[in-house]
């Protein structure tokens, strides 16, 4: 995961936490729910980036195995 994506996701999560807190404090359910949605989006983006990283690692490992087999 690139550092830019990680920071962007963290900022979106923090923004969501802020909205949720303000909404909860003021009794504004719509703002509270928007905050929860922002947090969920950030979490899903993180999960997607983790899956991309895992696939890339598997691909790299497969290439290493292939190279080792062809070298012998």
C-alpha positions, -999 to 999 in steps of 0.1 A, spaced: 0 0 0 14 33 -9 20 58 18 -3 83 0 -32 58 1 -25 49 37 -26 86 48 -57 93 27 -75 64 43 -64 75 78 -76 110 72 -110 98 59 -113 76 90 -104 105 113 -129 128 95 -156 101 99 -148 98 136 -151 135 140 -185 136 122 -197 107 143 -187 124 175 -202 158 166 -234 141 154 -237 121 185 -230 151 208 -255 173 189 -281 146 184 -277 149 146 -283 113 135 -276 121 98 -242 135 106 -234 106 129 -243 81 102 -222 100 76 -193 97 100 -198 59 104 -201 56 66 -168 75 61 -151 52 86 -165 21 68 -153 34 34 -118 40 48 -117 5 62 -129 -10 29 -102 9 11 -76 -4 35 -88 -40 30 -87 -36 -8 -51 -23 -6 -42 -52 16 -56 -77 -9 -37 -60 -37 -5 -62 -17 -11 -99 -9 -18 -107 -46 14 -89 -55 34 -109 -29 20 -142 -42 28 -132 -78 64 -123 -67 67 -157 -49 55 -175 -80 80 -157 -102 108 -167 -77 97 -204 -78 96 -203 -116 130 -187 -118 144 -214 -94 129 -242 -114 142 -229 -147 177 -223 -133 181 -260 -124 
